[in-house]
Amino acid sequence: MNNYFIRVYYEDTDAGGIVYYANYLKFIERARTEALRDIGLIQSEIVDQFKLIFVVRNIFAEFIKPAKLDDLLEVKTNFKRFGMVSIGLVQEIFHDDNKLFSAEVKLGIVDIMGKPKKLPLELKEKMKNL
């Protein structure tokens, strides 16, 4: 599991100071990128070396409680399943140990032309550490 912290800024909120719903998806995207970076997997380098891209295939999101202006949020990312051409993970956003948001994410693995590709063993082994 990987933890990533993000502060809610005015630009993240609506007129009432509540985080705009689409921004939760941005927060978890950043957390996924940083989780990979923390284990030495830089997405631009994955493209260069393996000619692969991770794309969101589907996402199931549950909005539990609102995040607000100035909250410090903790995004927890847990890689759960490794398929032949996909990765399943769970991401949750917390504020002061209160769960605000939860998402089950399925990432597809495609080449630079968009064709599904197998996850290289080297990448899979590193991701299992998360």
C-alpha positions in Angstrom: 0.0 0.0 0.0 1.2 3.5 -0.8 0.1 6.7 0.9 0.0 10.1 -0.8 -1.0 13.4 0.8 -2.7 16.3 -1.0 -4.1 19.6 0.3 -7.4 20.9 -0.9 -7.0 24.3 -2.6 -9.6 26.8 -3.6 -9.3 25.7 -7.3 -10.4 22.2 -6.2 -13.7 23.3 -4.8 -17.1 24.6 -5.8 -18.5 27.9 -4.6 -19.4 26.3 -1.3 -15.9 25.2 -0.5 -16.7 21.5 -1.2 -14.3 19.5 -3.5 -15.8 19.2 -7.0 -16.6 15.5 -7.7 -14.3 15.2 -10.7 -11.3 16.3 -8.7 -11.3 13.1 -6.7 -10.4 11.3 -9.9 -7.5 13.7 -10.3 -6.4 13.1 -6.8 -6.3 9.3 -7.2 -4.6 9.6 -10.6 -1.8 11.6 -8.9 -1.6 9.1 -6.1 -1.3 6.1 -8.6 1.5 7.9 -10.4 3.4 8.7 -7.2 2.9 5.1 -5.9 4.6 3.8 -9.1 7.3 6.5 -8.8 8.0 5.5 -5.2 9.0 2.0 -6.4 11.1 3.3 -9.2 8.6 3.1 -12.0 8.4 6.3 -13.9 5.5 6.3 -16.4 7.5 8.2 -19.1 10.3 5.7 -18.7 7.9 2.8 -19.0 6.7 4.2 -22.3 10.3 4.7 -23.5 11.6 1.3 -22.3 8.6 -1.0 -22.7 6.4 1.0 -25.2 3.5 0.5 -22.7 0.8 2.8 -21.3 -1.5 2.2 -18.4 -5.1 3.4 -19.2 -8.2 3.4 -17.0 -10.5 0.7 -18.3 -13.2 1.2 -15.7 -13.7 2.7 -12.4 -16.3 2.3 -9.7 -16.4 5.3 -7.4 -18.2 5.8 -4.1 -18.5 9.4 -2.8 -19.0 8.9 1.0 -18.4 12.3 2.6 -17.3 15.7 1.2 -13.7 17.0 1.4 -13.5 20.7 2.0 -11.2 23.7 1.4 -7.9 23.4 3.3 -8.4 19.7 4.2 -5.2 17.6 4.1 -6.2 14.4 2.4 -4.5 11.0 2.5 -4.9 8.9 -0.6 -4.2 5.2 0.0 -3.4 3.1 -3.1 -3.4 -0.7 -2.9 -2.6 -2.8 -6.0 -4.8 -5.9 -5.7 -4.9 -8.0 -8.9 -2.5 -8.5 -11.8 -4.1 -10.0 -14.9 -2.5 -10.7 -18.2 -3.4 -7.3 -19.6 -4.8 -5.5 -16.7 -4.2 -4.3 -13.1 -6.8 -4.0 -10.4 -6.4 -1.6 -7.5 -8.4 0.0 -4.7 -7.9 3.7 -3.8 -9.4 5.5 -0.9 -9.3 9.1 0.3 -9.3 9.9 4.0 -9.4 13.1 6.1 -8.5 12.6 9.8 -9.0 8.8 9.5 -12.5 9.4 8.0 -13.0 7.7 4.7 -14.4 10.2 2.2 -14.1 8.4 -1.1 -13.4 4.9 -2.4 -12.7 3.7 -5.9 -12.0 0.3 -7.5 -9.9 0.9 -10.6 -9.1 -1.4 -13.4 -6.1 -0.3 -15.6 -5.6 -1.7 -19.0 -2.1 -2.2 -20.3 -1.7 -1.2 -24.0 1.1 -0.5 -26.4 1.6 3.0 -27.8 -0.8 2.1 -30.6 -3.5 1.1 -28.1 -3.3 -2.6 -28.5 -3.6 -4.7 -25.3 -0.2 -6.1 -24.1 1.0 -8.4 -21.3 2.4 -6.8 -18.2 6.1 -7.5 -18.2 7.2 -9.7 -15.3 9.8 -7.1 -14.3 7.1 -4.5 -13.8 4.7 -6.9 -12.1 7.3 -8.0 -9.5 8.0 -4.3 -8.6 4.3 -3.5 -8.3 3.6 -6.5 -6.1 5.7 -4.6 -3.5 2.9 -2.0 -3.2 
